[in-house]
Amino acid sequence: MKYDVVIVGGGAAGSVLASRLAEDTNMSVLLLEAGKDYPDPENLPDEIKYGGTRFAESPDSEHNWALRGTITEEQGEIHVAQGKVIGGGSSINGQAMQRGLPEDFDDWSARGNTEWSYDKVLPFYRKMERDLDIHDDFHGTDGPIPVRRRQSAAPSTIQKAFLDACMKDGYPAVEDTNGPNPTGVGVAPTNNLGGVRMSAALAHLSPMRHRLNLTVRGEVYVQKVLFEGRKAVGVEAISGGEVFQVFADRVVLSAGSIRSPQLLMLSGIGPGTSWNSLASVLRKRRAWDQSLFNHLSAHINYKLALHFGRFGRRNDMLLRTNNVVDEREERVRGIRTRYHTSDVPPERSARLSCTLGRPKGTGFVRLASADASVQPTFNYQYLQHPDDIRRVREGIRMGARLLESDAYKDVIDYRISPTDEILNNDDALDLWIRQTVGTARHVSGTCKMGPDSDPMTVVDQHCRVKGVEGLWVADASVCPHIPRSGGLHPTALMIGERVVDWVAAG
C-alpha cells in the first residue's frame, strides 16, 4: 500500500501532525514509532501514565533511548534520556508547558522565517491547548492538551521564600508566565491533570485512532529515507528483524533533534562522512551539524533548616524576564527551586537552579556509523562560549544572594555547594560549574530552518528539506534558535500544529 503521508516518529510533533492530517478522511496517514505503542490508554505503564514518576527517564527503562552524549570536557559523556515510546518525550517528560517568549519568535522571523513571528505562532499555541485557568486571547480553550498551574494548595514554605526573595530583588509576581507580559515570578504551567501526564499520544493521537485513514505502528525502526532521483518516495525500516520498505507521496521526519538529523545523514543528505558507502549526497555540502542548542542547568545546593520535615513537590515557581536588552535576562531567566538528593537526606536539602535560556555557544551531532542502529555522536559543548560561562557564573552568584536574603532566613541552614571559597573566585567557580552543570531534554536546532543565505540551515521556513522534494522535518530540530522557556514541549506541539497545512498542501 502507498500512503499519502508517512511520519517517522510518534513524539510530540509527530503525534500532533498525524492526528491533524487524519482529520481529512481523503488522506491516508502512516505513523511509525520505534518504541512501543499503547493504543489503549488503560494499558499504559505507570511510568508513562503518571507524571510524578521518573523511572522512564532512567537508563533502565525500555521507554528511554538512553543515549550517551558529551556535556563538558570535564564531565565527558553522560546519560541522555530520550523518549522511546508513543508520545516520545511528551510521554516521559516533566510536563512543563512554558512557552517561548514573544521575542523568541520575532527573532526567528528576523532570521528570515517570517511565517514564525509571534503573531503567527500564537494561534497554533492556542490551537493545541485547553487552558483550565486562564481564558483570554492568548490561551486556547478547546485544544487537546490541558494546561493548568499547580494551585491545588498554597505554595510551600520553601517556594514562598523563593517568591519573596525574587520580589525583594525587584521582580514582580506574575499570574501568567505564558501571557503577553510574562516578566516576573509565578507558578509554572503544566499538562499534568489529576496526576496523569497528558502526553501528545494521549491527548492528540488517542481520540483519532478510530479513523480508518490513520495507521499507527510501534516498534518500527526507520533506517533511511528512500529516493527516486531527488524525490522522497518512502522509507526503509526494520521491524521484528525484517527489513521492509514503505512508500508515500510525502515523508515527514519527526524523530527528534538527535534522530532526525541522523536519518537525513544516513539518507545521504547533509555533511559529508568519512566513508563513501552511503547514498550520494543529494545537495551541496552544508555545515548544519554544528547547530545543536540545549538549555543547561547549574544548581546551588543547600541544607534546609532543622524544623523542615519531608514534603512533596507542589507549586513549581519560575522566574523569567523578557527584557532582551537587560543582561539579567540572560543569566537569571529560569532560576527556580526544585528538590534533589545530595550528601544529606532528600528531606533535608533543596536546590536553586539557574538555567541559561539563550546560549550563544552551540554543539553538534554527527554520524558515528553507517549502521542506523548505532546512535550518532553528539556534544553539547556547554560553556565554551565566553559569554555563556560568564552569564552562568553571574547567575549562580545571584542565586546565592537570593538564598542570603531575609526571605530564606527560616528556611536554609547553610549552602552546601558551591562553597564560599569557590563562589568568590572566578576561575574556581567556572571549573565547578563545568564539573557539575546539568542538562535538559531540550535539544533543538539540528535541522534548523532559514533562508539559503544561511549555510547552517537544513529546511526552509515551511520545514521542507532543501535540495530534495517531498521531504519535511517537523520537530524541535527546526528551531533556528532555542526558545527561552522552561521546556520545549509546548513549542514542539506548536511546530506540529504549524506544519500541518504545509504538508497537507504538498
N, C-alpha and C positions, 0 to 999 in steps of 0.2 A: 504493500500500500504506500502511496505517496501522499504526504501531508502538505497542507498549505504552509504551516509553520512548525518547526521543531525547535524547542527551547532546551538548552543544556544547562541544567542546574535549577533545582526547586527551592532555592533560598528566598529571601525577602522579595527581591525584584522579580525573580523568575516565577514565583507563585502569583504575584500580582499580575504579571504580564499574561500568564496562561489563563487565569480566571477572567480577565477583561477581554482578551481576544475571543474566548469561547462564548462570550455574550452574543456574538454574531453566529447564528446557527449554520450559516453557509461556509464557515471557516473551520477546517479541521486542524486541531492543535495537539501536538505531542509534547509532553513534558518529561524529560529524562533526568533522574536524580541518582547520583552514585550511591547515596546512603539508603537506608531503609525507608519505605513508605508506610504510613499508617493511615489507611483510608477511613478507618472507623475511629473517631476521637475517643471512644470508650476504651480502646486498646492502647492508647498512648502510654508509654512507660512513665513512671512517676518523675524520673529525672528530666523528661521533656515537658511533661504536663505542668508540674508545679514550679513556679518561679522562684521559690525560696531555696530550691536545691541547687547545688553547684557541681554535682558529680559529673554531669555531661561535659563540663569543661576540663575534666581531668584526663591525663593520658590513657587511663584505663577504660574509658568509655568507648563503646562501639559507635557512638554517635558523634565522635570527635575525630577529625583527621589527624590530630596530634602531630602537627608539623614541627619542624625544627628550623629556627631562624636566628640569625645573629642580631643582637641588640646593641652592644657596645664592644669595643676591643677588650675591655676589662672582664666583661661577663661571658663573652663568646656566645655560643648557641644556647637558646632556651626553648622550652616547650611553648608552642603557639597553638591555642585552641581555635579550631575552625569547625563549624557545624557540618557533620556528615550524616544528614538525615533530612527528610522532607521538611521544608521550612528553613533549612540552612542555619545561619547564625541566629535568626529570629526564634529558633527552637531551643537554643542553649544560652542565650544572652541574658544580660541583667535587666532587660525590659525598660531601658531608658528611652524616652520619647522626646528628647530635647532636639529641636530643630536647629539648623544653622541660622546664623544672624542674617538679617536683610542685606547687610553689607557684603556678606559672603557671595551672594548670588549676583549682586550688582558688579562684584569683581569678576565673576565668571563671565558676565555679559561684556565687560570691558576688555576681556581677553579674546573677544571675537565670537562669543557664544550668546548672541542676542536673544535666543529662544529660552535662555535660562536666567534672565533677570528676575528679581524678587517678585515683581508684579505678575510675571508669567509662571513662576513655580508655585506661588501661593494657592491658586485654585486646585493644584494637584496635591498639595499638603492637606488641604481641606477635604478633597475627594476621598482620601484614603483613611480618614479618621472620623471617629464619633466621640467628640469631647463630652464627657459626662459632667464637667464642672463649669465650663465657660461657653456661652453661646453668643457669638458675635461674628463680624465679618472676617475674622482671622482664624476661625476654627470651624471644622466640619461638624455636622450634627447627625449625619446618616451614613457615614462611611463604614467600612468593615472593621477597622481597628479601634477598639475602645481606648480612650485616653483619660486618665484620672490622676489626681495628685494624692499622695499618701496622707490623707487628712482624717483618717478614722480615729485618731487620738491626738491630743495635744502634743506638740514637739517635746521630745525627751529633754532632760536637763542638759545633756551634752550638746544637743542640736540647738537648744535655746541659747547656750553660751556662744556657739558659733554665730548665730544670728545677731546677738547683741554685740559681739566683738566686731563684726563686719560693719554694723550700723555706726558704732562708735568711731570706726575708721573712715567714715564718710560715705558709705554705700547705703542707699535706701532699701527698704523692704519692697519687694515686688510680688504681686499675686500671680502674675502670668509671665513666666520666663520664655514663653513661646509667642508673646504678643508683640505689638508694634513698638513698645518701649520696654525691652527686657532687661535694662540695666538694673543691677541690684542683686539682692539675695532673696531666694524664695524656695518653695518646695518644688523639686524636680518632677515633671510629669512622667507617667509610666503606663504601660499597657498590660499590667498585671491586674486581673479582675477576680476578686474573691480567692486570691492565691494562685490562680491559673495563669500561666504565661500564654497570652493571646497572640500566638505567632501568626505569620502570614499564611502558613499552612492551615491553621485552624480558622482564621477569620476570613481570608480571601478565597482559598482553594476549596475548602470543605463544602461550602454552600453550592459550588459549581460542579461537583464531581458526578452528579446525576446526568450531566449533559452528554449526549451521545457523541458530540463532536470534540470532546475533550478526553484525551487518554493520558494517564499518569503511570509511569513505570519507575519503580525503585530498583536499587541495586544494579543499575546500568551505568557502566563507566565509559564515558566517551573518550576516545583516544585521539581523534583528529577530525577536522572538517574536510569534507570531500569537495573537490572542484572539477568542473569541466571548463578548461581554459581559466578565465578569471571569475567565473560564476560559481558561487557556493551552491551545491546541489544536495547536500545532506551531511551525515556524519558517520564515522566508523566507531563502533562501540563494542564492548565486551560485557557479557552477562552470563553467569553460570558456566564460565570457562569457554564460552562460544563467542567468536568474533562475527559480527554481522554489520550490515550497512542499512541505514535508514535514509530515505530520500524525501526532500521537501523543497518547495519553491523558495522558502526563506529560512535562514538559520539564525538563531539568536543565542549568543553566549551570555549566560547569567550565572557563571560558575564562581564568581567572586574575584577579588583583586589579586589573588595568587594563581588560581587555576585558569581564569580567562586568558591572561597573557601567556600562560604555559600552553594552552590549546592553540593559540594563534601561532606561537613559535613552532610547535610540533607540526602545524599545518603548513609551515613554510613562509609565514608572514612575520616580518619584523627583523630584528638584528640578526646578523649572520652568526653561525655557530662554528665550533671548532671541527666539525665533521661535515662531509658532503653527502651523506646518505639520506638526508631529509629531502622533502619536496623542494623543488626550485623556488627561490624567493619570488613572490608574486609582485612585489613592488620594490622601489628603490629602498635601500637600507636606511633605517632611521634609528635614532638614539633613544627610543622610548623606554628602554629597560631601566633608565635612570630616573624615573618619576614616581617612586614609591613614597607616599606620605602616610604617617600614622601618628596618633597622639601618644605622648609619653606621660608618665605619671610619677612624680617624685614624692616621697612620703616622709612626713615628720612623725615619729613615733613618741608617744608619751604615756606615762603611767597615770591611771586615774586615782583620785583621792580615795582614801580607805573606805569611806562610807558608801561607795558605789558597789552595788551587787551586780549580778548578771542581768543584762537586759537585751532585748532583741532590737533589730533594726526596724525603725518605723519611718519617720519622715526624713528623706534624704535631702539635705539642704545644699543648694548650689549657688555659688556666687559667680555672676557673669557680668561683663560690661560690654558696651557696644560702641565706645568712643575710639575709633580706629586711629586717631591721631595721638591718643594718650598711651604712652609706653606701658602704663599699668595694665592696659587691656591685654597685652601680650604675656604678661608674667603672672597674673592672678586670675584670669578667666578660668573658671572651673575649679578653683580651690574649694574643696568640700571635705566634710568629715565622713569617715567610714570606719568600720571596725576591722580589726586584724589580729593576728596572733604574733606575738613577739616572744621575748625571753621571760615574760611574766604571763600568768594565765590570761586567756582572752577576756574574761570579765573584768580584768584589772587594767586593760590597756586599750588604747584607741589610736587613731592616726588622722592627720590632716594631710590631704593630698593636693598637690599643685600640678595642674595639667597645662602643658604648653599647647594652647589652642591653635596657633597658626605657626608651625615651624617653618624656618627658612631652609633648612637642610632637607635633603631627600635621600632615600635609599634606592635599592634596585632589586629586581627579580630577573633571574636568568635560568635558562635550561641547564640542568645538571646531567641530563642524559637524553638520548633519542627515545628511550623507553618511557612511555606515558605513565607507567606505574611508579616511576621514580619522581619524588617531589622536586620541584625546582629549587634552586638556591636563592635565598633572599636575605637581605641585610638592611635593617632599618637605618643604620649609620647615624644613630642618635647622637646629638650634641657635638657633631663635627663642625657645624657652622658656629663661628664665634658668638654671634648674636643669640643663638639658641641656648648655649651654656650660660651666657650672661643673664638672660631673662629667667632661666630656671633658678640660678643662684639667687637672684633678687627675689623671686617668688618664695623660695624656701625661707629666706630671711624675713619676708613679710609674714609668712605663716607663723614663724617663731615669735614674731612680735604680737600677732593676734593672741597666741597662747599665753603671753605675759600680761594681757590686759585684765582689768578687774572682772570682766565677764567670766573669766575662767578660774578665778581665784578659789572657788569652792569645787572645782571640777578636776583640776590637774594637780597631781602630786609633784611630778618633775618630768622634764623632757628626757626621753631615753636616747634618741638619736635624731639629728646629729648632736654631738656634744658641743659645748661652748668653744672648745679648742678648735674643732673643725669648722664650726659656724663662722668664726671670726677670721678665718684665713681663706682667701680666695682659692689658692691652689689646692688646699686640703679639702675644701668644700666641693670644688669641681670634681676632684677624684672620687670623693664619697658619692656624689650624685651619679657619676658614671658607673660606679660599682654597685649601686643599689636601685637605680632607676627601673621602673616597671613599664609595661606597655599595655595598650588596649587592643581590642579586635576591631580597629578602625582603619584597616589598610585601604588605601584608595590611590587613585591617580595613575595606576599602572597601564591603563589603556585610555589615557585622558583625551578629552575632546578639545578641539580647537581648529583654527584655520591652518591652511597649508604652510603659511609663513612661519609657523612654529614647528621645528623639526622633531619636537618631543611628542607630538600628538599622534594618536592612533585612529581615532574616529572623528567624523565631522560633528557638528552640533546636533545633528539628528541621530547620532550614535551609529551611523553606518561606517563600517571599517573602510578605510581609504585604500584605493587601488584595486578593490575587488567589487563584485556585485552580489547582492542577495545575502549579505552578512552584516549583522548588527552585534553590538555589545551593550548590554543593559544591566549594570550593577554598579557598585561604588567605584569600580576601577575607572569609570569615565569621568570622574570628578577632576576638573582642571586644577583644583586645589582643595585640600581638606577643609570642610566647614568647621568653624569654631563652635563646637557643640559638645554636649556630654556623650555623644554617641553618633553612629552613622545609620542606625536602624531606620528612623523616620525618613532620612534623606534617601536611603536605598529604596524604601517603599515609594517615595515620591518619584524617583527616577523610573521605576517600573510603570507607574501611572502615566508619566510624561511621554514615554516612548511608545505606548500602545498605538496611538493613531498613526505614527510614522511607520511602524512595522505593518500595520493593517493596510496602509496605502501602498506598501511595497516600494 
